[in-house]
Structures are given as C-alpha cells and as structure tokens.
Amino acid sequence: MTSKKDTTKFESNIASALSYMVSPFTGILFFAIEKEDKFVKFHAFQSILFGIVVMGAMSLSNILNFIFLGFLLRPIISLAAFYYWILLMWKSYNNEEYELPYLGPIAKEQANKK
C-alpha cells in the first residue's frame, strides 16, 4: 500500500501511527476527521477498541486488588499493552494493516462502512 495524503494532511502511515499515540482518544480524533482513507480509518478504529480493552483490563485489575490478585495482573497487563501499543504503531507506520485478534475484524468492518 502506498502512502498518500489523506484529509488529515498527514501521510496515511503517519496518521495511522498517530492514531495509537493516546489510544483511544487519538483514535477517536482520527476516525472522526478522516473521511476517505480506509487505511487510516481502520487503524483509528482499532486504536479505539484497543484503548477501551486496555482500560477495561486495568480496571479489572483494580477491582481484583480487593481479593489480592490485581497486583499480579497489573504488570502482565501493562507489559502486554505496551508491547501491542509499540507493535501497532510500528505496523501502521510501515503501511501494514495488522489486525488484532477479535478487534481487527470489527475495525475493518467499521472502516469499510461509508
């Protein structure tokens, strides 16, 4: 896939990588702004879903702190989230449409809607 300028005035790969910066908030911003580039829309929506899942998992670890399991889950969740955050930005910057399990197909479906 070649990089092209989209309605955000960034190259597609830059806009898609930036959509992961402060996930899900930058994802929401890029998904709302971008009207045509399906590559950017895909990564922006996947960023939204990824951010929501990470926030939910961190909240779950806080809840589990009350039964003394949260302190074990939080480092694992944090490391996994950091790994996938870097991976997703890297893949999108390199013009790859990397799909996360379960979340990727949902993002692709939303990006292809008009």
Buried (B, 14 or more C-beta within 10 A) or exposed (E): EEBEEBEBEBBBBBBBBBBBBEBBEBBBBBBEBBEEBBBBBBBBBBBBBBBBBBEEBBEBBEEBBEEEEBEEBBEEBBEEBEEBBEEBBEBBBEBBBBBBEEBBEBBBEBBEEE
